[in-house]
Amino acid sequence: MRRNHVLFNIYFKCLLLLPLGLKAQHSHKIDSMLVLLKTENEDTNKVNTLIRLAFSFYARNPDTTILLAQQAITLSERLNWKKGEALGYNNSGIGYYRKGDFPKALDYYQNALKVNKDIGNKQEQAKNLGNIGLIYNEQADYPKALDNYLKALKIDEDIGNKQGQAVILGNIGLIYAVRADYPKALDYLFKSLKMYEAIGDKIGQASNLGNIGIIYKNQANYPKALDYYLKALKINEGIGSKQGQANNLSNIGVIYQEQGNYLKALDYCLKALKIAEDIGDKQGQAINLSNIGIFYTNTGKFEESEKYLNKAISIDSSIGEQNDLRECEESLSTLYDTTGRYKQALYWYKKAMILKDTLFNIDKDKALTRKELTFKFERQADSAKAAQDKKDAVAASDKKKQDVLTASVSAGLMLVLAFSVLLFNRFRITQRQKVLIEQQKNVVEKQKEEVEKKNIVIESQKRLVEEKNKDILDSITYAKRLQDAILPPVSLIQKYFPESFVLYKPKDIVAGDFYWLERVGDTILVAACDCTGHGVPGALVSVVCSNALNRAVKEFHITEPGKILDKVRELVLETFDKSEGNIQDGMDISLLAISGVNAPSLSWSGAYNPLWVASNGKISELEGDKQPIGKSDNPKPFTTHTLTLNPLSGSRGAVYLFTDGFADQFGGPKGKKYKYKALQEKLSAISHRPLAEQKAELEIDFENWKGALEQTDDVCVIGIRI
């Protein structure tokens, strides 16, 4: 079964996503709040209703949570009510966290923290810091997670917030569990459990009982682990927590798997998967899909195993859950090794090890230790300050006694002064020598000061350059998030084309290549696009071209590929003509339209880029028009090609859309280009295999060819089984 520290993160959500002091609403309370919302005035009371209502929907409909939280932010800004703003940001973060969109969740939590710092709301600051720590934990950045948890814990201790302390102690325990430091993890978890029992928090008790069970499971103490899981399940059933029940059922399945009772293990995991799907828990779905896939590997049902593991990898990749993804990759490698597919096994094993090195390197271990020592030092410093204050009071009393003693000694010094006159002459000689030495010393000191001033200037310039570089890198990284927004989710492509793949490898952080998908009625349009350049310039052109594609289809209602490209060229030129400069940038594209189900009808058009059609192990090519989407000397209307693929000899055809990045990659023994002929031969040889395997094979071939050389250009290859 999947390693248990992955399952900790499920409990993590139950621990921290509940805002402190706010409980889930019953359905009749939700109805009453909806009625109240329609009648309330536009004031702070309405903001509070929006916040409570937003949280009521977070478990079953996070999109509704986000919508209501955004309304609360807008109204709070209009009322200039900072507290309401902060609550709206926090609930927006909860909604995005629930959807698995960790970058957006982090942005909203940080906005909430900033506002709460401005208004001095300590309790909410602690809650925001804890939620930020949760995001970093989900992204496997454990030092940052621990740093935010410790800051939150200090605030909660200062203000006496027992609920907040219980949450953070449990979450810190989970970090040590991930590091396999089980004694320390149990210490924190039992402290947290004791606090939850004292304040009567059933949700917190259930979460800690489940996490303690996982610790005992990792120590192979299965009876004790099962005992704690069942205690947690009983509480979650009593309070109606679907999320908690799913977690407990999944973990009980792990125990039965370890004991070799595979049928019982599968039964519990399927129950947990059903609940996770019902409540929209992406991470829970991925974990149970992986566990079921491993079960099928153990029982020899390899085809089923591969299907479930690939689904788990797809979900983990989409939500950025790196640690879970690593374990899925290891499981898939084991499956391929078991079935004699050693090349694929090696590929997935390498991917898992690269990710493992990223997650668990020595620097992160050191950083964890530094964060904990810093926290202990700050607490000891507070005690030391109190001791110093006491010491200062004693010193003041001693000073009075010292003054009396000084007066007595002064009389004796007068006698010494008389004797000192005799030594004065000798002193004058010594003083002259000292003055000479001081002058020489002053010269040296002055030179030293000049050197230090120059060093300060150099250091200042160095910091300025570093800050500018960081600002530029941050801007480009943020630009990547904006560019990612124009790409259709891989899950959407797989929804329309279950047998498909997208191999997308930007050369830099942002790319000039992009892929595009849109559905109009029963027609699905899909394209592989290559804009002029790569990096930031290419990314800017890609935004213009993507927008033109969307407008051609949605605004002008065009579905014929050739006419779409005509309109896209017109819109791109219209955009660039607004500039005073002579902009020659544009786009090469391969655009495919697929209509129908039983006997799909295909139409296609291309600007420079071709379309490859695979049937019965052979690949034929449709050539694109030799003109770009952009300025050209003699522009002509783009040609629309029509073809129909029917099953032949029990097999199904496939189509491939691509940019020039793969074929233009330098590498191999002589450092030459890969070339289109080699790519066509490769695809022809593997076209009969499942699309997921084709993608893996292409990635391996690309990396082996590239070797130690730099990637030449952005790469985009799309394969679809028709």
Disulfide bonds with the S-S distance in Angstrom:
none
